[in-house]
Amino acid sequence: MKKIIFLLMLTICVASMSFAQQVVVKDETKTKRTSTLPQKIHNVFHKKKHYSGYKTKHVVKKAKV
């Protein structure tokens, strides 16, 4: 009897978790140049580059359920 109740509860939990998943509408990576003039000059004349000049942002938009 305990095994049947446990199996029933497990099935209900798995079914409810499958409905709770969110749908991804948009998944993208945005890249933007952000270096300033002094940073560009520093990167030209020095061997050790301190600043790459890019800002990367990962954006995930999800549908409202």
C-alpha positions in Angstrom: 0.0 0.0 0.0 2.8 2.4 0.9 4.5 1.7 -2.5 1.4 2.5 -4.4 0.9 5.8 -2.6 4.6 6.7 -3.1 4.3 5.9 -6.8 1.2 8.0 -7.1 2.7 11.0 -5.3 5.9 10.7 -7.5 3.8 10.7 -10.7 1.8 13.7 -9.5 5.0 15.6 -8.7 6.7 14.9 -12.0 3.5 15.9 -13.9 3.2 19.2 -12.0 6.9 20.0 -12.6 6.6 19.5 -16.3 3.8 22.1 -16.5 5.8 24.6 -14.5 8.6 25.0 -17.0 8.9 28.4 -18.7 9.0 28.9 -22.4 12.0 30.8 -23.8 11.0 33.3 -26.4 14.3 34.9 -27.2 17.9 33.8 -26.4 20.7 36.0 -27.6 24.1 37.5 -26.8 24.5 41.3 -27.2 28.0 42.7 -27.8 28.7 46.4 -27.5 31.9 48.4 -28.1 32.7 50.4 -24.9 36.4 51.5 -25.2 37.4 55.1 -24.8 40.1 57.0 -26.7 42.8 56.7 -24.0 42.1 53.0 -23.7 42.5 52.5 -27.4 45.8 54.4 -27.4 47.1 52.4 -24.4 46.3 49.1 -26.2 48.2 50.3 -29.3 51.4 51.2 -27.6 51.6 48.6 -24.8 52.3 44.9 -25.0 50.0 44.0 -22.1 46.4 44.9 -23.2 44.4 45.9 -20.2 41.0 46.5 -21.8 39.4 44.6 -24.7 36.8 47.3 -25.4 33.8 45.0 -25.6 30.9 44.4 -23.2 29.0 41.1 -23.6 25.5 40.6 -22.2 23.5 37.4 -22.4 19.8 38.1 -22.7 17.0 35.5 -22.2 13.4 36.6 -22.5 10.8 34.2 -21.2 7.1 34.1 -22.0 4.6 35.0 -19.3 2.3 32.1 -18.6 
